[in-house]
Amino acid sequence: MMDEVEPSALVALVAVALLAGWLGLTLRRRGREPWHRARTPLARARTAQVIRFEGVVATDEPAMRSPVEGRPCVAFHAVVEHFDQTMRRQRAGWWDVAAVETEVVRFRVIDDDGHAATIDPARAEVELHFEPGDPRPSRWEAVEPMLSRAGDPRLLRERALRHLEIAFEPGARVAVVARVARPPSGHGAVYRAAPRDAELEAADDALHVKLLPPASPP
């Protein structure tokens, strides 16, 4: 017959079991983070291999413009917020989201050896990763088109507005995690030296592209 367990000991055992389960879930979630992979040059990529590589954004087509600041880019994520003080009894207000837009067009990433890969949103869902930064005060003229696409903007005209816009511009450095559908051909030694780009697919649920900070000046 087993010895009777004290209630306090039983509570401690349950707490340890729950903590262990939570830690296991946390570790599994972190294990799915795409950026833990070692960096692989495109020249060493193999068909069906999931790789992480870094390079510079390039495009052979005219870049689109970001919706608020009008920067040339191949991808953007933009959010416009308004300051809401509709609750008259409360002195404090809060920032509320008024419009959100995200768009990606087809572009290339040139790695440090000159090999290139094509990022095509028609082939795989592209997930953008970035440091959000701080919102900026917005001029009405700059955000009105975006607000109009989200609905009737007239109620927001007299409110304080701010926006956060992340643009992936040509020349920006990015990291990519993707599955290789076809490796590049040729021997990359200079910019665009490879005669055929690598073709990429989703690594798991998406093709991941992360905007890297600009290199520090020497």
N, C-alpha and C positions, 0 to 999 in steps of 0.2 A: 504494500500500500504506500502510495506516495505521500511525502510530508505535505501538510497543508501550507499553501503559499500565502504569505502576508499580503494584505491588500495593497500596501505601499510598494512592495516588490513587484506585484502584478502590474500596477500602473507604470512602473519604471520599464518593465519588459515591453509593454505595449508601446510606450514612447520610443524606445530604442528601435523596435520593429518599424514603426511609422517613419522615424528619421531615416533608417536604412532604405526604406522604399522610396522616400523623397529624394535621397541622394542618388539612388540608382536611376530614377527618372531624370534628374538633372544631368547626370553624366551621359545618359543616352541622348538627351537633347543636345548637349554640347558636342557629342560625337557626330551629330548630323550637320553641325556647322560646316559650311563648305570650305572655309579658309584654312582649315587645319592641315590640308594636304601640302606635301612638299612641292616646291616649284619645279616644273618640267618645261624645258625649252620646246618650242613647236617642232624643231628639227628632230627631236627624239620621240615625238608623238606616234602612237600606233592606233590602228583602227579599233574602235570600241573602247579605247582607254579613256578613263576620266582623268583629266589633268587640270592643274592650275598653272597659269602662265601670266606674265605681265607684258605690257607693251603700250604703244602710243595709238590714240584714236586717229583714224584717217578715213576719208570718204572721197569717192570718185564722182559723186553727185553733189549738186548744190545743197548745202546744209539747210535744215529748217531753222526757224527762229523760235526762241523761248517765248512764251505767251505774255509775260509781263515786262521783262527787261530787254527783249528783242535780241538776245545773244545768239549767234550762229551755233548750232549744236546738232548732235545725232540722237540725243535722248534728253528728256527733262522730266522733272517732277516739280509741280508748282502747287502751292496752297495759298489761298487768300482768306484772311480772317477779318471779322468785324467785331468791334467792341459793343457788347450788348448790355444796355442798362434799362431794359423794359420794365423790370421790377422796381416801380417807383418807391416802394417802401424800403428798399435796400440801397444804401449809398454805394456799395461796391458793385462793380459789374464784372464781366468776364469776357474773354476772347472766345468767339465761336467760329467754326469753319463755315465759310460761305461758298467756296468752290475749290475743287481739286481736279487737276489734270495731270496725266502721265502719258508720255508718248515716246516711242522708239522707232527709228527708221533703220534701214539696212546700212551697215558700216563695216569697216575693217579695223583690225588691231594688228599693228606691226610690232613684232617682238624685237629684242635687242640684237638678234642675229640676222634680221632682215626678212625672216619668214613672216607670212601674213595668215590671218584667219578671218573668215567672214562671219559677222554676227547678223543673222537674218530673223527678225521677229515673225516672219511668215513661216519659218521652219520650226521654231521653238519659242515658248514663252520666255521672255527675257525679264529677269528680276534685277532691279537696280539697287545697289547698296551704296550708302554715302553717309557722311557725318552731317547731321541736319543744319548745324549753325544757328544763327539768331535771325528772327524775322526782321524785315525792314519796313519802315513807314511807306505807305503806298499813295501815289497820286491817283485821283479818280480816273483820269484819262487813261492811265496805264492798265488799270485792272477792270475797267468797264467791259471790254470785250469778253473777258473770261467770266465775269459775273453774269453777263447776258446769256452766255451759253449754258450757265447753270440754272437760269430762271429769270424772274423779273428783278432787276437790280435797283429799282427806284427807291425802295424802302431803305436801302443801305447808303444812299447818296450823302446823307448828313452825318453818318457815323464815322468814327475813326477806323481806318483800314490799315492792315499790314499784310505783308506777303513773305513767303519763303520759297525761293526758286533755286533748284539745283540743276545745272546744265552740264552735260557731258560734251565739251567743246572739242573740235578738231585740234590735235596736239596735246590733249590731256592724257595723263598716264592712268591706266586702269589695270586691274587684275581680273582675270576671267577664270571661272570654273565651269567646265563643260565636258561632254562626251564627244570624242573625235569620231565623226562619221566618215571622214576621209582625210588623211594626213596631207600636208603640203608636198608639192613636188619641187625638184630643183635644189640648188645649193644657195641658201641665203647668205650673202656676205655684206650687202649694202641695202639701202632702203628700197623696198619692193623688188628685191632680187629674185624671189621665188616666182616662177612663171605661173603657178597655180596655187590659189589660197587653200588652206585647210578649211573643211566644212565641219561645223559644230552642231551638236544636238544638245537637248536638255540632259544635265548630269543626273538629276533625280526627278524633281517636279518642275525644274526650270533651268534655264541657262543663266548663270550668275555673272554680273558685271559690277565691279566695285571701283568707284572713283577714288584714286589715291591722291594724297596731298602733294602739292608741287614740291619739287626738289629744292632744298635750301641752297642759296647761292654760296659758292666757295669762299 
